[in-house]
């Protein structure tokens, strides 16, 4: 329930606002708000568009400056292939890689040293695909899927595997089309009957398998570490092969330092990750320039609004001093003018968010045509709100100092 003091304070606030708003142009206020709206919208649309197209260049995290991953191996040359140069990574080489400032972590692909033959049932009629295969194990934190029923129990052996998305595409649009086999969706692939014939070290077994996920990061058939340890002990020769490939977690997207290290150490990055990184860096630069332009427009809009308020204060300086002599503090007077800046910025932010959603709705069909699914990101709103909050805070500080200075003038 409102007390008498609260009613009196509210009445005083309204009276103060009516005294101080005289001479304020509503047309100018609308113009400043529209200019601020334009700047914030440019910033938010640029950040949202970058978020939507980032997967094209190899980025998948919903973050600005998150980690990225590359898979590296030694470059194979003609002379090296003939002379039998080693292609594995020694512990010292892995330690040197981990010491690089751009490297956040690295995991080794552990290969099996035994024979693997896979049999995959396809449709009705007993048709099946039989092929030689390979398995590799890698630390689970480098997987880009969250598989269920991951792990291996030798007492009830079932081998869960993760395969690359490209493998299924190659089968559907290459092999299956040429031999008349049915195409398989991602959902159907996890239900296909699979078995693996494992042989080596005088042992041979047929073990059931199951596809539990599809990776867009790792171009290999991944199995749990528990299975790899058990299988190498049973079918292998007792040795642990040196890893020939590493998955490297980077502090952001690959840059010139990564490329220079690869060249100096005769290494190469699997796929076109470096080319995608260059395109992503160029895209990030363009977005940064666009965001800077939007920020400059917003700064100019709020600066002009601030100058208009300061001129109004200067023109009404006698009235402002009289108000403060009646008992109103500089903070109370400044707060009335600060409301103008805050209201203008808040309206601009809300309208900019709506405009960004509208623009995203307009370009989403174009991105959908090239296989990109768009979605609202929190980053445009965060960046726009943070920029406006900083500018409003600066404007309020300047207004309060100017009001305090008016009280000390003769």
N, C-alpha and C positions, 0 to 999 in steps of 0.2 A: 504494500500500500504506500502511495506517495505521501511523504511528509511535507509540512509547510515549508521547511528549509529547501527541500528539493524543488518544490514548485517555485519558490522565490528565485533560486539559482537559475532554473530554466527560463523564467521570465526575464531575468537580467541578461541571460545569454541571447535571447531573442531580441531584446532591446538593443544590446550591443551590436548584434548582427545588422539590424536595420540602420543603425547610425553609421556603420563603417562601409556598408555596401553601396552607398550613394556614389554615383559617378562611374560605376562599373558597367562596361558594355557587354551585353549578352551576346552580341554578334561576334565580338572578339573572342569571348570564352568558347563559343561553338567552333570558331575557326581553329583555335589552339587545340581543342579536343580532337577535331578531325585530323589535324596534322600529326598529333601524337598517335592517333589511331592508325594512320598510314605507316608510321615508323614501326610501331609494335607489330602490326600485321606482317610487314616485310620480314621482320626478324622471325616471327613464329612460323610463317609459311616456309621460310628457308630451312629452319631446323627440322620441321615436320617432313619436308620433301627429302632432306638428307637421310632422315631415319627410315623413310620408305624405300629409297633406292640403295641404301647401304648394302643389303644382301647381294646385289649384283656384283659388287666389288670384293666380296668375300667376307664382309662383316656381318655378324649375326647377333651380336649382343645389343640389348636395348640400353645402350650407354654411350656416353661420349668419352672416349679414351679408355675403354675397357681392354681386356686382354685379347690376343689373337693367337692363332696356332698355325704352324707350318710343319711339314714333314720333310726332313733332309736326308740325303744319302751322298756317298762319294760319287764324283763324276767318273763315269767309265769311259776310258779312251781306248783306241785301237791297240796302242802299244801296251797299255796296262792289261788289256784282256789277253793278249798273246803271252805276256811275261808272267801272268798270274799274280799281279799286285793285289795286296789285301784290300778288302772293301769294308772291313769292320771298323768299329769305333773302340779304341782302348779306353780304360778308365781315366787315364790322364787327359785324353782328348775330350771326354765328356765333362771332366772337371773344368777344363779351360773354357768350354762353351758356357758352363754355368756361371763363370766369373764375368761374363760379358754384361755390361750394364743394361742391355736391352732384353736379356734373357731372364725370365721369371722362374723357369723350371724346364726340365727335359725328362722324357720317358723313353726307354728303349723298347723296341719291338723284339720280343724274344721268339725266335723261330723254332719249330720242331725239327728234329733230326731223324724222322721216321717217315714211312710211306703212308699216304692218305688217298683213298679213293672214295668219292661221294656218289651216292645213288639217290636221285630225286624223282619221286613219283609225280607224273603230270597227267591230270585228268583221268578219264575212264579208259578201259581197254588195256590196262596194264602197261601203258606207255611210261617210259622212265628215261631220264637223262643221267648218263654215267660219265664221270670225268675225274681226272686227277685233280687234287686240290692241295692247298697248303694252309696251315694255321699259324697265327701269331698271337702272342699275349702282350698286353700293355697295361700299365697302371690304370685303374678304373677312373681316376680323376681326369684323364685325358679323353674319355669317351664323351661324345656329344649326344648320346641317348641315355635314357634311364631305364634299362631293361628290367623286366620282372623275371623272377626265377633265375637270376644270374648266380652262378656258382656250380660246383661239381661235387658229387658224392660217388666215390668209387664202388660203394656197396649197391647203389641203384643208378648205374651210369646212364646219363642222358647228357649230350653235349649241347649246351646253348651256344649259338654263334650270332655274331653281328656281321652283316655283309654291307659293302658299299652300295649306295643307291644306284651308282652307275652300272653295277653288275646286273641289276634287274632291268634297267633300261636297255642294256646291250642284248639281254635275252629276248625281251619283248619286241624290240624294233630291229633286231639283227637276226639272231639265230631262229627264234620262233617263226618269224615271217618267212624265212627261207625254206624251212622244212615242214611247215604246216602244223606246228604245235600250238596249243592254246596260249594266249597271253595271260599273265598273272598280275593281279593288283598287289599292293602292299599288304592289304588285309588277308588276301588269299595265300600269299607267300608264307605267312606265319603258320598256316594250317597244312602246308604241304608235307607229306611223309618223306623224311630224310633219314638216311643211314650212312654211316661212315665205316669203311673197312680200313683198320689200322694194322700195320705190319712192320716188323723189325725186331732185331735181337732174338730171333727164334720164336716170337709170339705173333699171333694174328687173331684179331677180334672184329666183330661187326657190332657197332654201338649206334643206338638211335640218336638222332640229332633234332634240333629245333631252332628255327630262325626267330630270334627275340627282338631284333631291331635292325634299323638301316642307318648307316653313318654317312654323313656328307663330309666329314673331316678326314677319316682314316680310310685309305684305299687298300684295304686288306681284309681278310677274314679273321675276326677277333674271337678268341675263346678265353674263358676264365683262366687266371693264373693257376688255380688249384688243378685244373685239368692238365695244363701244360706240364706242371711239375710231375704229376702222376704218369702222364704219357711218356715223357722223356725217360723216366726211370724204368718203365716197362718195355717200351719199344726202341728206345734210343741206345746209344753206345756209352752212355754215362758222362759224356762231355757236355759242356754248355757253350754253344756257339757264340762268337762275338756278335753283338747287334750290328746289323748293316744299315739300319734306319733308325732315326730318332724323331719323336714328335716333340716340338719345342714350343713352349708357351712364352709369348712375347709380351712386353709392356706396351701394348698398342699394336697398330698395324706395322708390317715390315717397312723399314726405311733404308736410307743409303748405307747406314752402318751395318745392317744385316747383309745387304748385297755385297759390301766390301769384304766382310768376314767370309762369306761364301766363296768369293773369288780367291782370296788369299789362302784358303785352306782346301781348295779344289773340291768344294762341295756344291751341291745344287739342290734347289727346292723343288719338290714334287709338284706337278701341275703348273698352272699359270698364276700362282699366288703372288709372285713379285710383280707381274704385269697388272694384276688386279689391284695390287697395293698402290702402284703408281697412279692408276686411274682414281682410286679412292682418295689419295693424297691431293690430286688435282681437284676432285670434287669437294673435298673438305676446304681447300683454299678458296674456291669460288663461293661456297656457303659462308665462309668467314667474312669475305668481302661484302657479300649481300647483307649479312647480319650487321656488319659495321656500318653500312649505309643506313639501314633501318635504325640503328642506335643513334647515329648522328642526327637523323630527322627527328627522333624522339627528344634528344637533348636540345635541339634548336627550338622545338615546339614548347617544351617546358621552360626553357630559358627566356623565350619571348613572353610567356605567361608570367614568369617571375619579374621581368623588367616592367611589364604592364602593372603588376601589383605594387612594385616599388615606386613607380611614378604616381600611382594612385595614393600611396602612403605619403609621398612627398607633397602632393597637392593638398591632401587633407591632414597635413602635419599638425596644424593647430587643433583640429578636432580630435586627433588621436591623443595629443598631449592632454587635452581637457578630459578625455575619457579616463586616462590613466590617473589623473589627479583626483578623479572621483573614487578611486580605489581599485580600479581594474589593473591587473598586473600586465607587464609586457607579454608574458606567456599566453594570457587569456586573449589579448588583442591579436597576437601572432596566430593563435589557433584559429581565429575566424577567417583569416586570409589563407591559412594552411588548408582549411576545408575546401577552398576553391581548387587548389592544386590537387588535393587528394581526390576530390570528386571527379575532376577532369581525367586524372590518371586511371581511376577505377572504371569509369565509363569506357575509356579507350581500351582498357585491358579486356573487359567483358565482350565488347564489340569485336575486338581483334580475335578473341578465341572463337567467336561465332563465325567470323570471316575465314579463319583458318580451316575450320571444319567444312565450310562451304567450298573453299578452293580444293581441299583434299577430296571432297565428294566429286568434284569436276574432273580431277586428273586420275582418280582411282581406276576408272574403266580402262584408261590407256595403259596403266601399269599392270592391270589384271590380264590384258591381252598378251603381255610378255611373261606371264607366269608369276607376277609379284602380288602378294596379298598385302594390302595396306591396313594400318590400324593406328588409332590415336596414341601418341606418345605423350608422356608427362613432361618431357624436356622442353617443348616449346612454351608451355605455360610457366614452367619454373624459370626459364631464362627471361621471358617477358616480364613476369612479376618481380623478379629480382632486380632487373634493370630499372623498372619504374619505381620500385621501393627505394632504391638508392637515390634516384633523381629527386623524388618527393622529399626524402629526408634532407638532402642538401638544400633544396628550396626552402624548407621550413626553417632550417638553421639560419639561412641568409635573411629571411623575413624577420625572424625573432631578433637578430642582431640589429637590423635596421630600425625596428620598433624601439628597442632599448636605446639606440643612439638618439632617436627623436626626443626621448624623455630628458636627455642631458643637454639638448640644444637650448640656447637662450631664447 
